[in-house]
Amino acid sequence: MAILEVRDLSISFTHYSKGLRQENNQVIHNLNVSMNKGEIVAVVGSSGSGKSLLAHAILGILPGNAMVGGSILYDGQVLTEQSLANLRGNEIVLVPQSVKFLDPLMKIGSQVQTSVRKQNAVTAQKKIFEKYKLHPLVEKLYPFQLSGGMARRVLVSMAVVSEAKVIIADEPTPGLDSEVMKEAESSFRELANNGSAVMVITHDIDFALKIADKIAVFYAGTVVELAPVRDFFGTGESLRHPYTKALWRALPQNEFIPIKGSQPPVNELPPGCPFAPRCKHATAECSKELPAEKMIRGGMVRCFYAT
């Protein structure tokens, strides 16, 4: 059974346009994804596809003007505001993108120590700092004194020492050198091997393929394909969705073929499949409705014509 399951998630934001007219923009729609114990799921997609919003929805930290539909289950139980308050930071933790998630008034060493649940806090903090090449003096610093790379290592450190059951890492690699990145890869895999479920949200497909068991491909606010890592090879012949295949072929180490067009803004989504205007295989049917999910060759895909 999945330890974390997102079912038919939708997220809309209320805002006011000219003339103080209230409008709702739906940015996530019909989104489904799940994570099992001992598994790493990488979420990939272009900027604006909704990857970080998924993380914030799971943690219950969306802004006040957000309207959320669907359900999120943890260990078989629907997450509520009250249950999230108990789980957040304990059994479900976030490695955020920004240093702003750190307490600006608390020294770094103390912040990392507060994340330790099963070991001696001071010992665990010193060991993880050594592992990620953070000088001992860093524990005496405040967040504003950290460089971008140092802040990223601190945020990853906090997740690792927490030994939480679900770890969601939102773009954990920018600012890390190759050696520290390898340590992060090793740490996430070690956490999964010890029974944690890890979600890594990233633009870096190469990193995703090194670390993950499955890849969830986002496009315009929904998952269009969920595929095992082993399907990403060659010219993408084992992949299912046209967007996933095009994304794979666009990588520099592959054919370096750009995808024509651009992802539509959330307030200008076309009817039907959001990728249809850019898809050379699209038919009239594709513009009528969003394809339902279907299982093909051990993976999920939203496409009428995937085989």
C-alpha positions as CSV (number, residue, x, y, z in Angstrom):
1,M,0.0,0.0,0.0
2,A,1.2,3.5,-0.8
3,I,2.3,5.5,2.2
4,L,1.4,8.7,0.5
5,E,-1.3,9.0,-2.2
6,V,-2.6,12.1,-4.1
7,R,-6.0,11.6,-5.7
8,D,-7.6,13.9,-8.2
9,L,-5.8,17.0,-6.8
10,S,-6.9,20.4,-8.0
11,I,-5.6,23.7,-6.9
12,S,-7.1,27.1,-7.8
13,F,-6.1,30.6,-6.8
14,T,-8.5,33.4,-6.2
15,H,-7.4,36.9,-7.3
16,Y,-8.9,40.2,-8.4
17,S,-8.5,41.6,-11.9
18,K,-9.1,45.1,-13.2
19,G,-12.4,46.5,-11.8
20,L,-12.0,44.4,-8.7
21,R,-13.6,41.4,-10.5
22,Q,-12.8,38.2,-8.7
23,E,-11.3,35.4,-10.8
24,N,-10.2,31.9,-10.2
25,N,-7.2,30.4,-11.9
26,Q,-6.9,26.6,-11.8
27,V,-3.2,25.6,-11.8
28,I,-3.4,22.0,-10.9
29,H,-6.0,19.6,-12.2
30,N,-6.8,15.9,-12.1
31,L,-3.4,15.2,-10.6
32,N,-2.7,11.7,-9.2
33,V,0.6,10.4,-7.8
34,S,1.6,8.0,-5.1
35,M,4.7,6.9,-3.2
36,N,5.6,3.6,-1.6
37,K,7.9,2.9,1.3
38,G,11.5,2.4,0.2
39,E,10.8,4.2,-3.1
40,I,12.1,7.4,-4.7
41,V,9.8,9.2,-7.1
42,A,11.2,12.1,-9.1
43,V,8.9,14.8,-10.4
44,V,10.1,16.5,-13.5
45,G,8.7,19.1,-15.8
46,S,9.3,22.7,-17.0
47,S,8.9,25.8,-14.8
48,G,5.2,26.6,-14.2
49,S,4.0,23.0,-14.5
50,G,3.0,22.8,-10.8
51,K,5.7,20.8,-9.3
52,S,6.4,22.9,-6.2
53,L,2.6,23.4,-5.7
54,L,2.3,19.7,-5.3
55,A,4.8,19.7,-2.5
56,H,3.2,22.7,-0.8
57,A,-0.2,21.0,-1.0
58,I,1.0,17.8,0.6
59,L,2.5,19.8,3.5
60,G,-0.5,22.0,3.8
61,I,1.4,25.3,3.3
62,L,-0.4,26.8,0.4
63,P,-1.3,30.5,0.6
64,G,-4.7,31.6,2.0
65,N,-6.2,32.3,-1.4
66,A,-5.7,28.7,-2.6
67,M,-8.7,26.4,-3.1
68,V,-7.9,22.7,-3.0
69,G,-9.9,19.8,-4.3
70,G,-9.3,16.0,-4.3
71,S,-7.7,14.2,-1.4
72,I,-4.2,13.4,0.0
73,L,-3.8,10.2,2.0
74,Y,-1.0,9.3,4.4
75,D,-0.7,5.7,5.5
76,G,-4.3,5.1,4.2
77,Q,-5.8,8.0,6.1
78,V,-7.0,11.3,4.5
79,L,-4.8,14.2,5.6
80,T,-6.7,16.9,7.5
81,E,-5.5,20.3,8.7
82,Q,-5.2,18.8,12.2
83,S,-3.4,15.6,11.2
84,L,-1.0,17.6,9.0
85,A,-0.1,19.8,12.0
86,N,1.1,16.7,13.9
87,L,2.9,15.1,11.0
88,R,4.5,18.1,9.4
89,G,8.2,18.3,10.4
90,N,8.0,14.9,12.1
91,E,6.8,12.1,9.8
92,I,6.5,14.3,6.6
93,V,9.3,16.8,6.0
94,L,10.1,19.2,3.2
95,V,13.5,20.2,1.8
96,P,12.4,23.6,0.4
97,Q,14.0,25.6,-2.4
98,S,14.5,28.8,-0.4
99,V,16.5,29.7,2.7
100,K,13.4,31.7,3.8
101,F,12.1,28.5,5.3
102,L,14.8,28.7,7.9
103,D,14.2,30.5,11.2
104,P,16.1,33.9,10.7
105,L,16.5,34.2,14.5
106,M,17.9,30.8,15.2
107,K,21.5,29.6,14.7
108,I,22.0,27.0,12.0
109,G,23.3,24.3,14.3
110,S,20.3,24.6,16.6
111,Q,17.9,24.4,13.7
112,V,19.4,21.2,12.4
113,Q,19.4,19.7,15.9
114,T,15.7,20.3,16.2
115,S,15.1,18.0,13.2
116,V,16.8,15.1,14.9
117,R,14.3,12.6,16.3
118,K,16.1,9.3,16.9
119,Q,19.7,10.1,17.7
120,N,21.7,12.4,19.9
121,A,20.9,15.8,18.4
122,V,24.3,17.4,18.7
123,T,26.2,14.3,17.5
124,A,23.9,13.8,14.5
125,Q,24.2,17.5,13.6
126,K,28.1,17.4,13.7
127,K,28.2,14.2,11.7
128,I,25.9,15.5,8.9
129,F,27.8,18.7,8.7
130,E,31.0,16.7,8.2
131,K,29.3,14.6,5.5
132,Y,28.1,17.6,3.6
133,K,31.4,19.5,4.0
134,L,29.9,22.3,6.2
135,H,32.6,23.8,8.4
136,P,32.0,23.5,12.2
137,L,31.7,27.3,12.4
138,V,28.6,27.1,10.3
139,E,26.6,25.9,13.3
140,K,27.1,29.3,14.9
141,L,25.9,31.3,11.9
142,Y,22.4,32.7,11.1
143,P,20.6,32.0,7.8
144,F,21.4,35.4,6.3
145,Q,25.1,34.6,6.6
146,L,24.9,31.5,4.4
147,S,25.8,31.3,0.7
148,G,23.2,29.7,-1.6
149,G,25.1,26.4,-1.7
150,M,25.6,26.3,2.1
151,A,21.9,27.0,2.6
152,R,21.0,24.1,0.3
153,R,23.3,21.7,2.2
154,V,21.8,22.8,5.5
155,L,18.2,22.2,4.2
156,V,19.2,18.7,2.9
157,S,20.9,18.0,6.2
158,M,17.8,18.7,8.2
159,A,15.8,16.3,6.1
160,V,18.4,13.5,6.4
161,V,18.8,13.7,10.1
162,S,15.0,13.7,10.6
163,E,14.7,10.2,9.3
164,A,11.1,11.0,8.4
165,K,8.8,8.5,6.7
166,V,8.0,10.9,3.8
167,I,10.6,13.3,2.5
168,I,9.8,15.8,-0.2
169,A,12.9,17.5,-1.7
170,D,12.0,20.6,-3.9
171,E,15.0,21.3,-6.2
172,P,17.6,20.0,-3.8
173,T,20.6,20.2,-6.2
174,P,21.2,23.8,-7.4
175,G,24.3,25.3,-5.8
176,L,25.8,21.9,-4.9
177,D,29.2,20.9,-6.4
178,S,29.5,17.4,-7.9
179,E,31.0,15.8,-4.7
180,V,28.2,17.1,-2.4
181,M,25.6,16.2,-5.0
182,K,26.8,12.6,-4.9
183,E,26.5,12.7,-1.1
184,A,22.9,13.9,-1.5
185,E,22.2,11.1,-4.0
186,S,23.6,8.6,-1.6
187,S,21.7,10.0,1.4
188,F,18.3,10.0,-0.4
189,R,18.9,6.4,-1.5
190,E,20.0,5.4,2.0
191,L,16.8,6.9,3.4
192,A,14.7,5.0,0.9
193,N,16.6,1.8,1.6
194,N,15.7,2.3,5.3
195,G,12.0,2.5,4.5
196,S,11.3,6.2,3.8
197,A,9.4,7.4,0.7
198,V,11.3,10.2,-1.0
199,M,9.9,12.6,-3.6
200,V,12.5,14.7,-5.5
201,I,11.2,17.6,-7.5
202,T,13.7,18.7,-10.1
203,H,14.4,20.2,-13.5
204,D,17.5,18.0,-13.7
205,I,16.5,14.9,-15.5
206,D,20.0,13.4,-15.3
207,F,19.9,13.7,-11.5
208,A,16.4,12.2,-11.5
209,L,17.5,9.2,-13.5
210,K,20.4,8.6,-11.2
211,I,18.4,8.7,-8.0
212,A,14.8,7.7,-8.7
213,D,12.9,4.5,-9.1
214,K,10.0,6.2,-11.0
215,I,9.6,9.4,-12.9
216,A,6.4,11.5,-12.8
217,V,6.3,13.8,-15.8
218,F,4.4,17.1,-15.2
219,Y,2.9,19.2,-17.9
220,A,0.5,22.2,-17.4
221,G,-0.6,21.2,-14.0
222,T,-1.1,17.4,-14.2
223,V,0.9,14.2,-14.5
224,V,0.9,13.0,-18.1
225,E,3.1,10.0,-17.5
226,L,4.5,7.9,-14.6
227,A,7.2,5.6,-15.8
228,P,9.9,3.4,-14.3
229,V,13.5,4.8,-14.8
230,R,14.4,1.8,-16.9
231,D,12.2,3.1,-19.7
232,F,14.4,6.2,-20.2
233,F,16.9,5.0,-22.8
234,G,17.7,5.1,-26.5
235,T,15.4,7.4,-28.5
236,G,12.6,7.0,-25.9
237,E,11.0,4.1,-27.6
238,S,9.8,2.7,-24.3
239,L,8.2,5.9,-23.2
240,R,4.4,6.4,-23.6
241,H,3.4,10.1,-23.8
242,P,4.4,12.4,-26.7
243,Y,5.6,15.1,-24.3
244,T,7.8,12.6,-22.3
245,K,9.4,11.4,-25.6
246,A,9.9,14.9,-26.8
247,L,11.4,16.0,-23.4
248,W,13.8,13.0,-23.6
249,R,14.9,13.7,-27.1
250,A,15.5,17.4,-26.3
251,L,18.3,16.6,-23.9
252,P,21.7,17.6,-25.1
253,Q,23.1,14.1,-24.6
254,N,20.4,12.7,-26.8
255,E,19.2,14.2,-30.1
256,F,19.0,17.8,-28.8
257,I,15.7,18.4,-30.7
258,P,13.8,21.3,-29.3
259,I,10.0,21.0,-28.6
260,K,8.1,23.4,-30.8
261,G,5.9,25.9,-29.0
262,S,5.6,26.5,-25.3
263,Q,3.7,25.3,-22.3
264,P,0.4,27.3,-22.0
265,P,-0.2,29.7,-19.1
266,V,-2.5,28.3,-16.4
267,N,-5.2,30.8,-17.4
268,E,-5.1,29.9,-21.1
269,L,-5.2,26.1,-21.0
270,P,-6.6,24.6,-24.2
271,P,-9.6,22.3,-23.9
272,G,-8.8,18.6,-23.8
273,C,-5.2,17.5,-23.6
274,P,-2.9,20.5,-22.7
275,F,-0.1,19.2,-24.9
276,A,-2.3,18.8,-28.0
277,P,-1.4,22.2,-29.6
278,R,2.3,21.1,-29.6
279,C,1.7,17.4,-30.5
280,K,2.2,16.2,-34.0
281,H,0.0,13.2,-33.3
282,A,-3.0,15.2,-32.1
283,T,-6.4,14.7,-33.6
284,A,-9.8,16.4,-33.1
285,E,-10.5,14.0,-30.2
286,C,-7.5,15.4,-28.3
287,S,-9.1,18.9,-28.0
288,K,-12.4,17.6,-26.6
289,E,-11.4,16.3,-23.2
290,L,-8.4,15.4,-21.0
291,P,-7.5,11.8,-21.6
292,A,-8.1,9.5,-18.7
293,E,-5.2,7.7,-17.1
294,K,-4.4,4.2,-18.4
295,M,-1.8,1.6,-17.6
296,I,0.4,0.6,-20.5
297,R,3.5,-1.6,-20.2
298,G,3.9,-1.1,-16.4
299,G,3.5,2.7,-16.5
300,M,0.7,5.3,-16.4
301,V,-0.1,7.7,-19.2
302,R,-2.7,10.3,-20.2
303,C,-2.9,9.9,-24.0
304,F,-5.7,8.5,-26.2
305,Y,-3.2,7.0,-28.6
306,A,-0.4,5.7,-26.4
307,T,0.5,2.1,-27.0
